[in-house]
Amino acid sequence: MQRGTDLRFAKDEGRLRAFVRPVKPWLRSQLRQGHRIIIEGTQGFGLSLLHSEHYPYVTSRDTTAATFVAEAGLSPLDVDEVALVIRAFPIRVGGASGELAREIQWETVTKESGSLTPLVEKTSVTNKIRRVARFASDVVHHAIEVNRPSLICLNHLDYVDVNSRHGELTPAVKEFILWVEDEIKQRIDYLGLGPESLIARPATVRHLEASIAV
């Protein structure tokens, strides 16, 4: 934390010093031992300094899978999976943060989900209420084209139907999953049904939805 000129790093804290080491040799040693490494990127692809269609409303760096690997000091040849995480309802930071197609209000999300308590997200630093919108496939198509993901996770399905938080694929959630897959022309592999519920997408979703539709 910075207060004027008072700036401390992890290496300055005695309890953390033992864990501070050069990252690249450690990562390489883990790979040599056959361990798997997960590199989680920051920010969303739509905020990429190099690839966003909404410049200048972007972050100060590239936000692609290739960049995340390079920044960690690893080779593209080390990668065997690229996971793309998308949201049922995309967000942007509050205020003048650029175009957000199909923007709606959190009150709409709350009402349509059936939640008895307000659904709203705030930024972790400024505590501003985030902007929210309905799913739009354009940025997802672009993200797929640039990152070539091997699997896709669709999060915040409890915003579609709050009852999915119990781990249940409700009719509304099944219908939404199928619609998103048709929009992005890709299969959804993992489903985020709430804050504590992430499941692999059953192969039978389309069959079950067909049964419900009949």
For each residue, the residues with C-beta under 8 A, 3 or more apart:
1: 8
2: 6 7
3: 6
4:
5:
6: 2 3
7: 2
8: 1 12 13
9: 12 13
10: 13 16 17 19 20
11: 16 17 20
12: 8 9
13: 8 9 10 16 17
14: 17
15:
16: 10 11 13 19 20
17: 10 11 13 14 20
18:
19: 10 16
20: 10 11 16 17
21: 25 26
22: 25 26
23: 26 27 72 73
24: 27 28 72 73 74
25: 21 22 28 29
26: 21 22 23 29 30
27: 23 24 30 31 37 72 73 74
28: 24 25 31 32 74
29: 25 26 32 33
30: 26 27 33 35 37
31: 27 28 34 35 37 74 78
32: 28 29
33: 29 30
34: 31
35: 30 31
36:
37: 27 30 31 74 78
38:
39: 68 69 72 74
40: 68
41: 63 64 65 67 68
42: 63
43: 47 48 59 61 63
44: 47 63 90
45: 48 51 52 63 64 139 142 143 146 147
46: 52 53 54 90 139 142 143
47: 43 44 52 57 58 59 63
48: 43 45 51 52 58 59 61 62 63 64
49: 52 55 58 59 60 61 62 63
50: 62 64
51: 45 48 62 63 64 142 146
52: 45 46 47 48 49 55 57 58
53: 46 139 142
54: 46 57 58 98 99
55: 49 52 58
56:
57: 47 52 54 96 97 98 99
58: 47 48 49 52 54 55 98
59: 43 47 48 49 63
60: 49
61: 43 48 49 67
62: 48 49 50 51 67
63: 41 42 43 44 45 47 48 49 51 59 67
64: 41 45 48 50 51 67 68 146 147
65: 41 68 69 79 82 147 149
66: 69 70 76 147
67: 41 61 62 63 64 70 71
68: 39 40 41 64 65 71 72
69: 39 65 66 72 74 75 76 78 79
70: 66 67 73 74
71: 67 68
72: 23 24 27 39 68 69
73: 23 24 27 70
74: 24 27 28 31 37 39 69 70 78 79
75: 69 78
76: 66 69 79
77:
78: 31 37 69 74 75
79: 65 69 74 76 82
80: 150
81: 150 151
82: 65 79 147 148 149 150 151
83: 149 150 151 152 153
84: 140 143 144 147 149 151 152 153
85: 152 153 155
86: 140 143 152 153 154 155 180
87: 90 91 135 154 155 156
88: 135 154 155 156 157 159 160 176 180
89: 104 109 132 133 134 135 156 159
90: 44 46 87 100 132 133 135 136 139
91: 87 121 130 131 132 133
92: 97 98 100 130 131 133
93: 97 123 126 128 130 131
94: 97 123 126 128 129 130 131
95: 128
96: 57
97: 57 92 93 94 100 131
98: 54 57 58 92
99: 54 57
100: 90 92 97 103 131 133
101: 133 136 138
102: 133 134 135 136
103: 100 131 132 133
104: 89 108 109 132 133 134
105: 108 109 132
106: 109 110 118 119 120 121 129 132
107: 110 111 118
108: 104 105 111 112
109: 89 104 105 106 112 113 119 132 159
110: 106 107 113 115 117 118 119 120
111: 107 108
112: 108 109 160
113: 109 110 119 158 159 160 161 162
114: 161 162 163
115: 110 118 119 158 162
116: 162
117: 110
118: 106 107 110 115
119: 106 109 110 113 115 159 162
120: 106 110 129
121: 91 106 129 130 132
122: 127 128 129 130
123: 93 94 126 127 128 130
124: 127
125:
126: 93 94 123
127: 122 123 124
128: 93 94 95 122 123
129: 94 106 120 121 122
130: 91 92 93 94 121 122 123
131: 91 92 93 94 97 100 103
132: 89 90 91 103 104 105 106 109 121
133: 89 90 91 92 100 101 102 103 104 136
134: 89 102 104
135: 87 88 89 90 102 180 183
136: 90 101 102 133 139 140
137: 140 141 180 183 184
138: 101 141 142
139: 45 46 53 90 136 142 143
140: 84 86 136 137 143 144 183 184
141: 137 138 144 145 184 185
142: 45 46 51 53 138 139 145 146
143: 45 46 84 86 139 140 146 147 149
144: 84 140 141 147 148 149 184 186
145: 141 142 148
146: 45 51 64 142 143
147: 45 64 65 66 82 84 143 144
148: 82 144 145
149: 65 82 83 84 143 144 152 186
150: 80 81 82 83
151: 81 82 83 84 189 190
152: 83 84 85 86 149 184 186 187 188 189 190
153: 83 84 85 86 188 189 190 191 192 198
154: 86 87 88 157 177 180 188 190 191 192
155: 85 86 87 88 192
156: 87 88 89 159 160 192
157: 88 154 160 161 164 173 176 177 191 192 193 194
158: 113 115 161 162 164 165 193 194 195
159: 88 89 109 113 119 156 162
160: 88 112 113 156 157 164 172 173 176
161: 113 114 157 158 164 170 172 173
162: 113 114 115 116 119 158 159 165
163: 114 166 168 170
164: 157 158 160 161 167 168 169 170 173 193 194 197
165: 158 162 193 194 195 196 197
166: 163 194 197
167: 164 193 197 199
168: 163 164 173 193
169: 164 173 174 177 191 193 202 205 208
170: 161 163 164 173 174
171: 174 175 209 212
172: 160 161 175 176
173: 157 160 161 164 168 169 170 176 177 191 193
174: 169 170 171 177 178 205 208 209 212
175: 171 172 178 179 209
176: 88 157 160 172 173 179 180
177: 154 157 169 173 174 180 181 188 191 201 205
178: 174 175 181 182 205 206 209
179: 175 176 182 183
180: 86 88 135 137 154 176 177 183 184 188
181: 177 178 184 185 186 187 188
182: 178 179 185
183: 135 137 140 179 180
184: 137 140 141 144 152 180 181
185: 141 181 182
186: 144 149 152 181
187: 152 181 201
188: 152 153 154 177 180 181 191 201
189: 151 152 153 200 201
190: 151 152 153 154 198 199 200 201
191: 153 154 157 169 173 177 188 198 199 200 201
192: 153 154 155 156 157 197 198
193: 157 158 164 165 167 168 169 173 197 198 199
194: 157 158 164 165 166 197
195: 158 165
196: 165
197: 164 165 166 167 192 193 194
198: 153 190 191 192 193
199: 167 190 191 193
200: 189 190 191
201: 177 187 188 189 190 191 205
202: 169 205 208
203:
204: 207 208
205: 169 174 177 178 201 202 208 209
206: 178 209 210
207: 204 210 211
208: 169 174 202 204 205 211 212
209: 171 174 175 178 205 206 212 213
210: 206 207 213 214
211: 207 208 214
212: 171 174 208 209
213: 209 210
214: 210 211
